[in-house]
Amino acid sequence: MSSNSGIQIPSRLPLLLTHEGVLLPGSTMRISVETARNMHLVKNRLLKGTSLKSTIIGVIPNTRDPEYDTEDLPTLHSIGTAGLAVQVVGSNWPKPHYTLLITGLCRFRVAQLLKEGPFPVAEVEQLDKLEQYTSPEEMSEAAGPDGELGELSQRFYQAAVQLVGMLDMSVPVVAKLRRLLDSLPRETLPDVLASMIHTSNNEKLQVLDAVSLEERFKKTLPLLTRQIEGLKLLQKTRKPRLDDDKRVKAFACFPAITFSLDEEGDDEDGDDTAVLERKVKGANMPEPALRVCLKELKRLKKMPQSMPEYALTRNYLDLMVELPWSKSTTDCLDIHAARVLLDSDHYAMEKLKRRVLEYLAVRQLKSTLKGPILCFVGPPGVGKTSVGRSIARTLGREFHRIALGGVCDQSDIRGHRRTYVGSMPGRIINGLKTVGVNNPVFLLDEVDKLGKSLQGDPASALLEVLDPEQNHSFTDHYLNVAFDLSQVLFIATANSTATIPPALLDRMEVLQVQGYTQEEKVEIAHRHLIPHQLEQHGLTPQQLQIPQDTTQDIISKYEHKHSHIHWGCFTHARSVAGQREEGSDYRSSRTEGGDYQKHVSTDPEPMEPDGVSADMAAPPDMPIVIDHIALKDILGPHVFEMEVSERLTLPGVAVGLAWTPLGGEIMFVEASRMEGEGQLTLTGQLGDVMKESAHLAMSWLRSNAKTYQLTNLVGGSDPLEGTDIHLHFPAGAVTKDGPSAGVTMVTVLASLFSGRLVRSDVAMTGEITLRGLVLPVGGIKDKVLAAHRAGVKRVIIPKRNEKDLEEIPANVRKELDFVTASNLDEVLNAAFDGGFPGMSNPLTLPHIVSKL
């Protein structure tokens, strides 16, 4: 039948060919669009259209196997369904495709195919009316005297009511379907129910082809009867369970929802959404977060599992449930026990230990104290990371380390927004999920090595995390709700503060972790490193012993760190393993050449008169003791040789002190002069600051040449007249910069022009001005420790750095003489034996602080 009145569909419709099923009028179907023809239809028609007509398309069942689809248009089925596209969802994973949600409106017949590309368009003839449907009484009158159509309608309605009555009315979808049976016009019931009950695509295709309403009832009624009989049989086989208050769910009849009988007696266990809702309500999250979760949960219930957004929403809710909104550990506030634990884990580091104990003391007085934000700054290998782990053990908290070296995307801190594919929370939220409590110890490792890129600045993203006034409401982009970080104890580590942005540095309490003295390194090696290496290599102290003298040689002549202890253990472990494999009488001894020999006894065992073997009566093997000769055999020649006195045998050489991220170092500065035009040459990869310091030193000496009796090669009073100066800093492959070499440059040039030797036991540091003042510098403790390792006896430092001497261990201060100078006169007076010529009182040394 055709329609000449009422609501009309467009006479020309774009055609969507689908092989996923058959869309019937009055039903809703989700269709995946992947073929090029259908993709063009969605892009050019649905996404670009602005009117209601542009969202109406024709859906034609494609009976061809999709695996054999070609670019040629297949033979079109003559009858299709006009549908309204109510939702379009696109995705690029695993390949570009769209998902359409289409509601069927009416049948149409393809009258003529107008074009095939890029998507088919046809002239169609509408077959169903879209105006107000007739009532059952009007249908009976229109059916004629015999009333066959009315009788079919009534039989179909009664069968539908019987089917719904067999289901559990407490299920919302069943109750809604029962109401629809009374409200929907009778002529729409065949299409609606045929799309809901279990039917094959061929059976639905027969219903679609039934243009006559009478034929449609005849095609659908047997399908409905078959569903009723199947449900009766199911109830009969499951009757014992139904008597025990078991329910047959409505999902048994509809393919959209799978049938389930809860054999354990708890229906809610099979409902993931209900379980998730209970978890959300039991997570004790704040009210704003709870509102967001309930809203997302409501959307999840209405969302089919085939939608890509379903998995994203489910993952979000799972994360929200797993976060420790109110879970925390109880701090151990026993200060005495904390002190014992810290001392057992780390030797020295008194400043750090004192700060931790102060925090515990305040927590005893105020339990709601916010966690401090500490920053440990020091060279590699001094224990910054391990002391953070010890602090967590001391407090009884969970520990989590976040490596920030090389991170150049702010999403690593704040997370990705959920609109992006593959979005995930940032490392802060992910760390909280991992530890499971809201008051852990977070170690932000290598915070000075953060990068910056087009994806943002992670250092700026850390500003909110490390600000005590803001981190109580930290908002991750993925969560999009506030999370309280105020109870987290943040500890950052860095080798230098130079590369940390000032705004970020201002939010942290910086604690300098300086290098260790040689005595402290020996103590640390015997308390912690050697026992650890023995355990790692399967050895015992009865098998291998390393005296303190050997450890001191390793530290001073091979390596400032502990890696060479590993080689000594490895060498002996290999020998012990060889002994066990051969089952021989093994003794490790050193020959005159110093090499280790393995002695295997091949002669028969001599027997004592009483029959006891000599080997059994022999004393057990003595442990191997690694002395300085064995150390050379294992590690080879010495790596470091103290050459201070050897290098200062000519004028124009002095020892400076430098600070590096790896600790303090001594630095030799050399100068030479030759005939020329008064040029100053600087080599050694010097930075701009050091070059300026060299020019300052040269200018000051030229202005005071007469006072200090400095001459050039031809005897003139201007040191640069007819003379070229070359100033060199050895280790030319290493870039050097900073102002602290100013006093060393002045001393070197003064030695060169005067022809006098600088004392071989003096090292110095300090910045200079054009007027000859000595200004303070940083890194005094590291520099002094470097001088002490090199065997220097006198250290010249700026007067205003005298306060920094308190940080130097007492045993080091006793062995060094410290000269505090406020001007270059005092520096030169202390650097040369008997003072420097030209000074008002050359024999009077500046203030010397010794054995503090």
C-alpha positions in Angstrom: 0.0 0.0 0.0 1.2 3.5 -0.7 0.6 6.6 1.2 -0.7 9.8 -0.3 -1.2 11.7 2.9 0.4 12.2 6.3 4.1 12.5 7.0 6.3 11.7 4.0 9.9 10.6 3.8 12.1 12.2 1.1 11.6 10.8 -2.4 15.3 10.4 -2.8 17.3 8.6 -0.1 21.0 7.7 0.3 21.3 4.0 0.8 23.3 2.4 3.6 24.1 -1.3 2.9 24.4 -3.4 6.0 25.1 -7.1 6.6 24.9 -6.9 10.4 21.1 -7.5 10.5 17.7 -6.3 9.4 16.3 -3.0 10.6 12.5 -3.1 11.0 10.2 -0.1 11.5 9.7 0.9 15.1 13.0 -0.7 16.2 16.4 0.7 17.0 19.6 -0.8 15.7 23.4 -0.1 16.1 25.2 -0.4 12.8 29.0 -0.4 12.3 30.2 1.5 9.2 33.5 0.4 7.8 33.2 0.1 4.0 34.4 3.0 1.9 30.9 3.4 0.4 29.2 3.7 3.7 32.0 5.9 5.1 31.4 8.4 2.3 27.7 8.4 3.2 28.3 9.2 6.8 30.9 12.0 6.1 29.1 13.7 3.2 25.5 13.2 4.4 25.1 12.8 8.1 28.1 14.9 9.4 27.7 17.8 7.0 23.9 17.9 6.9 22.0 20.6 8.9 18.3 19.7 8.4 16.2 16.9 9.7 15.9 15.4 6.3 19.7 15.0 6.0 19.6 12.5 8.9 17.0 10.2 7.2 18.7 7.5 5.2 17.6 4.2 3.6 18.9 1.0 5.2 19.1 -1.9 2.8 20.0 -5.5 4.0 23.1 -6.7 2.2 22.8 -10.5 1.7 26.3 -10.8 0.2 29.1 -12.1 2.5 31.1 -9.1 3.7 34.4 -11.0 3.2 33.6 -11.0 -0.6 32.6 -7.4 -0.8 34.1 -5.6 -3.8 34.0 -2.1 -5.1 31.1 -3.0 -7.4 27.6 -2.2 -6.0 25.8 -5.5 -5.2 22.3 -6.3 -6.2 20.0 -4.2 -4.0 17.2 -5.8 -2.0 14.0 -4.2 -3.4 12.5 -3.3 0.0 14.3 -1.4 2.8 13.7 0.7 5.9 13.9 4.4 6.1 15.7 5.2 9.3 16.6 8.3 11.4 20.2 8.5 12.5 20.0 9.6 16.1 23.7 9.1 17.0 27.0 9.0 15.2 30.2 7.9 17.0 33.6 7.8 15.3 36.8 6.0 16.3 40.3 5.4 14.8 41.0 2.1 16.7 41.7 -0.5 15.5 40.9 1.2 12.2 38.8 4.2 11.2 35.1 3.5 11.4 31.7 4.9 12.6 29.0 3.5 14.7 25.4 4.6 13.9 22.4 4.4 16.1 19.4 4.3 13.7 15.6 4.1 14.5 13.5 2.6 11.8 10.6 4.7 10.5 8.8 2.9 7.7 9.3 0.6 4.7 10.1 1.8 1.2 10.6 0.2 -2.2 13.5 1.1 -4.4 12.0 2.5 -7.6 15.1 3.6 -9.4 18.8 3.7 -8.6 20.0 7.3 -9.4 23.7 7.0 -8.8 26.2 4.5 -7.4 29.2 6.7 -6.2 30.6 7.8 -3.9 27.5 6.3 -2.2 24.3 5.0 -3.7 21.2 7.3 -4.0 17.8 5.9 -5.1 14.4 7.2 -5.8 12.1 5.4 -3.3 8.4 4.8 -2.8 7.0 4.9 0.7 5.1 1.8 1.7 4.0 2.5 5.4 2.1 5.4 6.7 3.6 7.6 9.4 0.5 9.5 10.5 -1.6 8.6 13.6 -2.2 4.9 13.6 -5.7 3.5 13.7 -7.2 2.0 16.9 -8.0 -1.7 17.2 -11.7 -1.0 16.7 -11.1 1.0 13.5 -8.8 -1.8 12.2 -11.6 -4.3 12.7 -14.1 -2.2 10.8 -11.5 -1.7 8.0 -10.9 -5.4 7.8 -14.3 -6.3 6.3 -17.2 -8.5 7.3 -15.0 -11.5 8.0 -12.8 -9.5 10.4 -9.7 -11.7 9.6 -7.2 -8.9 10.1 -8.9 -8.0 13.4 -8.8 -11.6 14.5 -5.1 -11.9 13.6 -4.4 -8.7 15.5 -6.2 -9.9 18.6 -4.4 -13.3 18.5 -1.1 -11.6 18.2 -1.8 -9.2 21.0 -2.9 -12.1 23.3 0.3 -14.1 22.5 2.5 -11.0 23.2 0.7 -10.5 26.6 1.2 -14.2 27.4 4.9 -14.0 26.6 5.5 -10.9 28.7 3.4 -12.5 31.6 5.8 -15.4 31.8 8.7 -13.0 32.6 9.7 -11.3 35.8 7.8 -8.1 36.1 10.3 -6.7 38.6 12.8 -6.3 35.7 12.4 -2.7 34.4 12.6 -3.7 30.7 9.7 -6.2 31.2 7.5 -3.7 32.9 8.2 -1.1 30.2 7.4 -3.7 27.5 4.1 -4.5 29.2 3.1 -0.9 29.1 4.1 -0.6 25.4 1.7 -3.4 24.5 -1.2 -1.4 25.7 -0.1 1.9 24.3 1.3 1.0 20.9 -1.0 0.7 17.9 -1.6 -3.0 16.9 -0.2 -2.7 13.4 3.3 -1.8 14.9 3.5 -4.8 17.2 4.7 -7.3 14.6 7.7 -5.2 13.6 8.6 -4.3 17.2 8.4 -7.8 18.7 10.0 -9.4 15.7 13.0 -7.2 16.3 13.2 -8.1 20.0 12.7 -11.9 20.1 15.2 -14.5 18.9 14.9 -14.7 15.2 17.3 -15.2 12.3 18.1 -12.6 9.7 16.2 -14.5 7.0 13.0 -14.5 9.2 13.4 -10.8 9.8 13.8 -10.3 6.1 10.5 -12.1 5.5 8.8 -9.8 8.0 10.4 -6.8 6.2 9.1 -8.0 2.8 5.6 -8.5 4.2 4.1 -5.2 2.9 0.5 -6.2 3.6 -0.4 -5.9 7.3 -2.3 -9.2 7.2 0.7 -11.0 5.8 2.9 -9.4 8.4 0.8 -10.8 11.2 0.9 -14.2 9.6 4.7 -14.2 9.3 5.3 -13.0 12.9 2.7 -15.0 14.9 4.5 -18.3 14.4 7.8 -16.7 15.6 6.1 -15.4 18.7 4.4 -18.8 19.4 7.8 -20.6 19.0 9.3 -18.2 21.6 6.5 -19.0 24.1 6.9 -22.7 23.7 10.7 -22.4 24.2 10.2 -20.4 27.4 7.7 -23.0 28.7 10.2 -25.8 28.1 12.9 -23.7 29.9 10.6 -23.2 32.9 9.8 -26.9 33.0 13.5 -27.9 33.0 14.4 -25.3 35.7 11.3 -25.8 37.9 13.1 -27.0 41.0 15.2 -23.8 41.0 12.2 -21.6 40.4 10.5 -23.1 43.5 13.4 -21.7 45.6 12.6 -18.1 44.6 14.7 -18.3 41.4 13.6 -16.0 38.6 13.6 -16.4 34.9 14.8 -13.0 33.7 13.3 -11.1 30.8 16.6 -11.4 29.0 15.8 -14.9 28.0 13.6 -13.6 25.1 15.6 -10.7 23.8 18.9 -11.0 22.0 20.1 -7.7 23.3 20.5 -9.1 26.8 21.7 -12.7 27.5 19.7 -15.1 29.6 21.0 -15.8 33.1 19.8 -17.8 36.1 21.6 -17.1 39.2 22.5 -20.5 40.6 24.1 -19.1 43.7 21.1 -17.3 44.9 22.5 -13.8 44.6 21.4 -12.1 41.3 23.4 -9.0 42.0 26.7 -10.9 41.7 26.1 -11.3 38.0 25.3 -7.7 37.5 28.6 -5.8 37.1 26.9 -2.5 37.2 25.3 -3.2 40.5 28.6 -4.4 42.0 30.3 -1.3 40.6 27.6 0.9 42.2 28.1 -0.7 45.6 31.9 -0.1 45.3 31.4 3.6 44.4 29.1 4.1 47.4 31.5 2.3 49.7 34.7 4.1 48.5 34.2 7.0 51.0 35.0 9.5 48.4 34.2 13.3 48.9 30.8 14.5 47.8 31.9 16.2 44.5 33.7 13.0 43.4 30.7 10.9 44.4 28.3 13.0 42.4 30.6 12.7 39.3 30.8 8.9 39.7 27.1 8.5 40.1 26.5 10.6 37.0 28.9 8.5 35.0 27.4 5.3 36.4 24.0 6.4 35.3 25.3 7.0 31.8 27.0 3.6 31.9 23.7 1.8 32.6 22.1 3.3 29.5 25.1 2.6 27.3 25.5 -0.6 25.2 28.7 -2.5 25.8 29.5 -2.3 22.1 30.1 1.4 22.3 33.7 2.5 22.5 32.8 5.0 25.2 31.6 2.1 27.4 35.1 0.8 28.1 36.4 4.3 28.7 33.7 5.1 31.3 34.1 1.7 33.0 37.9 2.2 33.3 37.3 5.7 34.8 34.9 4.3 37.4 37.2 1.5 38.3 40.0 3.9 38.9 37.8 6.2 41.0 36.9 3.2 43.1 40.5 2.0 43.6 41.9 5.4 44.7 42.6 5.7 48.4 40.2 8.6 49.2 40.1 7.9 52.9 42.6 5.0 53.4 45.8 5.9 55.3 48.5 4.4 57.5 49.2 5.3 61.0 52.5 7.1 61.5 55.1 5.6 63.9 55.9 8.6 66.2 58.5 6.9 68.4 61.4 9.3 68.1 63.9 7.0 69.8 63.0 4.1 67.5 63.1 6.4 64.5 66.6 7.5 65.4 67.9 4.0 65.9 66.4 3.0 62.5 67.9 5.9 60.7 71.3 5.3 62.2 71.3 1.7 61.3 70.4 2.5 57.6 72.7 5.4 57.1 76.0 6.7 58.5 76.5 10.4 58.9 73.8 12.6 57.2 73.0 14.3 60.5 71.2 17.2 59.0 68.7 15.0 57.2 68.1 12.8 60.2 67.6 15.9 62.4 64.9 17.2 60.0 63.0 13.9 60.0 63.1 13.7 63.8 61.8 17.3 64.0 58.9 16.4 61.8 58.0 13.5 64.1 58.2 15.7 67.1 55.8 18.2 65.6 53.4 15.4 64.5 53.3 14.3 68.2 52.0 17.7 69.0 49.7 18.2 66.0 48.4 15.2 64.2 47.0 17.1 61.2 50.3 18.6 60.2 50.7 18.8 56.4 53.5 16.8 54.9 56.7 18.8 54.3 58.1 19.1 50.8 61.9 18.3 51.0 64.5 18.5 48.3 67.7 16.6 48.8 70.5 18.1 46.7 73.9 16.5 46.3 76.2 14.5 44.1 75.2 11.0 42.8 75.9 8.1 45.2 75.5 9.9 48.5 72.3 8.1 49.4 69.5 10.6 48.5 67.1 7.9 47.2 67.9 5.4 49.9 67.4 7.8 52.7 63.9 8.6 51.3 63.1 4.9 51.5 64.4 4.8 55.1 62.2 7.8 56.0 59.2 5.8 54.8 60.2 2.9 56.9 60.8 5.1 59.9 57.3 6.6 59.6 55.7 3.3 58.8 54.4 4.6 55.5 54.2 3.2 52.0 57.0 4.3 49.6 56.7 5.1 45.9 59.4 6.4 43.6 58.7 8.5 40.5 61.6 9.0 38.1 61.4 12.4 36.5 64.6 12.4 34.5 63.9 13.2 30.9 60.2 13.8 31.4 59.1 16.5 29.0 55.3 16.1 28.9 53.0 17.7 31.5 50.6 14.9 31.0 53.0 12.7 32.9 52.2 14.8 36.0 48.6 15.9 35.3 47.3 13.0 33.2 45.4 13.1 29.9 41.9 14.4 29.3 39.5 11.5 28.8 38.5 12.9 25.3 41.8 11.5 24.0 42.3 7.9 22.8 44.5 6.0 25.2 44.1 8.6 27.9 45.4 7.7 31.4 46.0 9.4 34.7 49.3 11.1 35.6 52.1 9.5 37.7 50.9 11.1 40.9 47.4 9.6 40.8 48.7 6.3 39.4 51.2 6.2 42.3 48.4 6.7 44.8 46.5 3.8 43.2 49.6 1.6 43.4 50.3 2.2 47.1 46.7 2.2 48.1 46.9 4.9 50.8 46.6 8.7 50.7 49.6 9.5 52.9 52.6 7.7 51.4 56.2 9.0 50.9 56.6 10.1 47.3 60.2 10.3 46.0 60.4 12.6 43.0 63.8 11.5 41.7 66.0 13.7 39.5 63.7 16.7 39.6 66.5 18.8 38.2 66.5 16.9 34.9 62.9 17.7 33.8 62.6 18.7 30.2 60.3 20.9 28.2 58.6 20.3 24.9 55.6 21.2 22.8 53.5 19.0 25.1 54.0 21.5 28.0 56.4 22.1 30.9 56.2 19.3 33.6 58.1 21.6 36.0 55.2 24.0 35.9 52.7 21.2 36.4 54.6 20.2 39.6 53.9 23.7 41.1 50.4 22.7 42.2 51.6 19.3 43.5 54.3 20.8 45.6 52.5 23.8 47.0 51.1 23.1 50.5 48.4 25.8 49.9 47.1 24.1 46.7 47.8 20.4 46.8 44.8 19.7 49.0 42.7 20.0 45.9 45.0 18.7 43.2 43.0 18.1 40.0 44.3 15.5 37.5 43.0 16.0 34.0 41.9 12.4 33.8 39.9 12.4 37.0 38.6 16.0 36.6 37.8 16.0 40.3 40.0 17.3 43.2 42.2 14.9 45.2 43.8 15.8 48.5 47.6 15.4 48.5 48.2 17.4 51.6 49.1 14.3 53.7 51.6 13.0 51.2 55.3 13.5 52.2 57.0 14.6 49.0 60.8 14.2 48.8 62.6 15.5 45.7 66.2 14.7 44.7 68.5 16.7 42.5 72.2 16.9 41.7 72.1 20.7 41.4 69.6 23.5 41.9 70.8 25.5 38.9 68.4 23.8 36.5 65.4 23.8 38.8 63.0 26.7 37.9 63.0 29.3 40.7 59.2 29.0 41.3 59.5 25.3 41.8 62.6 25.6 44.0 60.8 28.2 46.2 58.1 25.6 47.1 60.7 23.1 48.5 62.8 22.9 51.6 66.3 22.4 50.2 68.6 20.1 52.3 72.2 19.9 51.0 73.5 16.3 51.0 77.3 16.9 50.7 79.9 14.3 49.9 81.6 12.2 52.5 85.0 12.5 54.0 87.5 9.6 53.4 87.0 8.4 56.9 83.2 8.4 56.5 83.5 6.5 53.2 85.6 3.8 54.9 83.0 3.5 57.7 80.1 3.3 55.3 81.9 0.7 53.2 82.5 -1.6 56.2 79.0 -1.0 57.8 76.9 -1.3 54.7 78.6 -1.8 51.3 80.9 -4.8 52.0 78.3 -6.9 53.9 75.8 -6.2 51.1 78.3 -7.2 48.4 79.3 -10.4 50.2 75.6 -11.3 50.5 75.0 -10.5 46.8 77.9 -12.8 45.8 77.1 -15.7 48.1 80.2 -15.1 50.3 80.7 -14.9 54.0 83.2 -12.9 56.2 84.9 -16.2 56.9 85.7 -16.6 53.2 86.7 -13.0 52.3 88.0 -10.1 54.3 88.8 -6.5 53.2 90.8 -4.6 55.8 90.2 -0.8 56.3 93.6 0.0 54.7 92.5 -1.8 51.5 89.2 0.1 51.5 91.1 3.4 52.0 93.2 2.5 49.0 90.2 1.7 46.9 88.6 5.1 47.8 91.7 7.2 47.3 93.4 5.5 44.4 90.7 3.8 42.3 87.3 5.2 42.7 85.4 7.6 44.9 82.4 5.3 44.8 81.9 1.7 45.9 81.7 -0.1 42.5 85.2 -1.6 42.7 84.3 -3.6 45.9 82.1 -5.6 43.5 85.1 -6.8 41.5 86.9 -8.0 44.5 83.9 -10.1 45.6 83.3 -11.3 42.1 86.9 -12.5 41.7 86.8 -14.5 44.9 83.2 -15.8 44.2 84.5 -17.2 40.9 87.3 -19.1 42.7 84.9 -20.5 45.3 82.5 -21.7 42.5 85.4 -23.4 40.7 86.4 -25.2 43.9 82.9 -26.6 44.3 82.7 -27.8 40.7 86.0 -29.6 40.9 85.5 -30.9 44.4 89.2 -30.4 45.1 91.2 -29.4 48.1 91.3 -25.7 47.4 93.4 -23.0 49.0 93.7 -19.5 47.6 97.2 -18.1 48.2 99.3 -15.4 46.7 102.6 -16.3 45.0 105.6 -14.0 45.0 104.3 -12.4 41.9 101.1 -11.6 43.5 98.9 -13.8 41.4 96.3 -16.1 42.9 97.0 -19.8 42.3 94.6 -22.7 42.8 96.3 -25.7 44.3 94.7 -29.1 43.6 96.1 -32.1 45.5 96.5 -35.0 43.1 98.4 -37.4 45.3 96.6 -40.0 47.4 95.7 -38.8 50.8 98.4 -39.7 53.4 97.0 -41.7 56.3 98.0 -41.2 59.9 99.0 -44.3 61.9 95.6 -44.4 63.6 93.8 -44.5 60.2 92.7 -40.9 60.3 93.2 -38.9 57.1 95.7 -36.0 57.2 93.2 -33.8 55.5 90.6 -34.4 58.2 93.1 -33.5 60.9 94.2 -30.3 59.1 92.9 -27.0 60.2 90.2 -25.3 58.1 91.1 -22.9 55.3 91.9 -19.4 56.4 89.9 -16.6 54.9 91.3 -14.6 52.0 92.5 -11.2 53.0 92.8 -8.7 50.2 95.8 -6.5 50.8 97.3 -3.7 48.7 99.2 -6.3 46.5 96.1 -8.4 45.8 94.2 -5.2 45.2 96.5 -4.3 42.4 96.2 -7.8 40.9 92.4 -7.4 40.9 91.8 -3.8 39.9 95.0 -3.0 38.0 97.2 0.1 38.3 96.1 3.0 40.3 93.6 5.3 38.6 94.1 8.4 40.8 97.6 9.6 41.8 98.0 12.7 43.9 100.2 14.9 41.9 99.9 18.3 43.6 103.5 18.7 44.6 104.7 17.5 41.2 102.7 19.9 39.3 103.8 23.0 41.3 107.5 22.9 40.4 107.5 25.9 38.1 106.2 29.4 38.4 102.7 30.1 36.9 100.9 27.1 38.4 98.4 27.1 41.2 95.6 24.8 42.6 92.0 26.0 42.5 88.9 24.3 44.0 85.8 23.7 41.9 82.3 22.4 42.5 80.6 19.9 40.1 77.4 17.9 40.4 79.5 15.0 41.3 81.1 16.8 44.2 84.2 18.9 44.8 87.4 18.7 42.7 90.8 20.3 42.6 91.7 22.2 39.5 95.2 23.1 38.3 95.6 26.4 36.5 98.6 27.0 34.4 100.0 30.1 32.7 102.9 30.9 30.4 104.2 34.0 28.6 106.1 34.6 25.4 107.0 37.6 23.2 104.1 39.1 21.4 101.6 41.9 21.2 100.0 41.8 24.6 97.2 39.3 23.9 95.6 37.1 26.5 94.7 33.5 25.3 92.4 31.3 27.3 92.0 27.6 26.7 90.2 24.7 28.5 86.6 25.1 27.3 85.9 28.0 29.6 82.5 29.7 30.0 81.8 33.4 29.7 82.0 33.9 33.5 85.5 32.4 33.7 86.7 34.4 30.7 85.5 37.6 32.4 87.3 36.5 35.7 90.6 36.0 33.7 90.3 39.6 32.2 89.5 40.9 35.7 92.6 39.2 37.1 94.8 40.6 34.3 93.5 44.1 34.7 94.0 44.1 38.5 97.6 42.9 38.2 98.4 45.5 35.5 97.0 48.2 37.7 99.1 47.1 40.7 102.2 46.0 38.8 104.4 48.6 40.4 103.2 47.8 43.9 104.0 44.1 43.5 107.2 44.7 41.4 105.8 42.8 38.4 107.7 43.1 35.1 107.4 41.9 31.6 110.0 40.0 29.5 111.9 43.2 28.6 111.9 44.6 32.1 109.0 47.1 31.7 106.4 47.8 34.4 103.5 46.8 32.2 103.3 43.0 32.3 101.6 42.8 28.9 103.9 45.1 27.0 105.5 43.0 24.3 104.2 39.9 26.0 101.5 37.4 25.2 99.9 35.5 28.0 98.4 32.0 27.7 96.1 30.8 30.6 95.1 27.1 30.5 92.8 25.0 32.5 93.7 21.2 32.1 91.1 18.6 31.4 90.2 20.5 28.3 87.4 18.1 27.3 85.3 19.2 30.3 83.4 22.5 30.1 84.1 24.8 33.0 82.4 28.0 34.2 81.8 30.0 37.3 83.3 32.9 39.2 85.1 31.0 42.0 88.4 30.6 40.0 89.2 34.4 40.2 91.6 34.2 43.1 93.4 31.3 41.5 93.9 33.2 38.3 95.4 36.2 40.1 97.8 33.9 42.0 98.9 32.1 38.8 99.6 35.3 37.0 101.3 36.9 40.0 103.5 33.8 40.2 104.3 34.0 36.5 105.2 37.7 36.5 107.2 37.5 39.7 108.9 34.2 38.9 108.1 32.8 42.4 106.6 29.4 43.1 103.2 29.0 44.7 103.2 26.8 47.8 102.6 23.2 46.9 100.2 22.6 49.8 97.8 25.5 49.1 94.4 25.4 47.3 92.1 28.3 47.0 88.6 29.5 45.8 86.9 32.8 45.7 85.4 35.4 43.3 87.2 38.7 42.7 86.3 42.3 41.8 88.2 44.9 39.8 89.1 46.6 43.1 90.7 43.5 44.5 88.0 42.4 46.9 87.3 38.6 47.5 83.6 37.7 47.3 82.0 34.5 48.8 81.2 31.4 46.7 79.2 28.3 47.1 80.1 24.6 47.6 82.6 25.2 50.4 82.2 21.8 52.0 82.6 19.8 48.8 85.6 21.9 47.8 87.3 21.5 51.2 86.7 17.7 51.1 88.3 17.6 47.7 91.4 19.5 49.0 91.6 17.1 51.9 91.6 14.1 49.6 94.4 15.7 47.5 96.6 16.1 50.6 96.4 19.9 50.7 97.3 21.5 54.0 96.2 25.1 53.6 92.9 26.3 52.0 92.2 29.9 51.2 88.5 30.9 51.2 86.6 34.2 51.2 86.2 35.8 54.6 82.4 35.8 54.2 82.5 32.0 53.8 83.9 31.4 57.3 80.4 30.4 58.5 80.4 27.5 56.1 83.3 25.9 58.0 80.9 24.7 60.6 79.5 22.1 58.2 82.9 20.5 57.7 83.7 17.4 59.9 85.9 18.1 62.9 88.6 15.6 61.9 89.0 17.4 58.5 89.2 20.8 60.2 91.9 19.6 62.5 94.1 18.6 59.6 93.7 21.7 57.6 94.7 25.4 58.0 92.0 27.7 56.7 92.9 31.2 55.6 90.0 33.6 55.3 90.8 36.5 53.0 88.8 39.6 52.3 91.1 41.0 49.6 93.7 39.9 47.1 96.6 41.2 49.2 95.7 38.6 51.8 95.4 35.9 49.2 98.8 36.5 47.7 100.4 36.8 51.2 99.1 33.4 52.1 99.8 31.6 48.8 103.6 32.3 48.8 106.2 31.3 51.3 107.3 34.4 53.2 104.5 36.5 51.8 104.5 38.4 48.4 107.0 41.2 47.5 105.7 44.7 47.6 103.2 44.2 50.4 103.2 46.6 53.4 103.9 43.7 55.9 104.7 40.6 53.8 105.4 38.5 56.8 102.0 39.1 58.5 99.6 36.4 57.4 95.9 37.0 57.2 93.6 35.5 59.7 94.2 31.8 59.9 91.5 29.6 61.4 93.1 26.3 62.4 91.9 23.2 64.3 88.4 24.6 64.8 
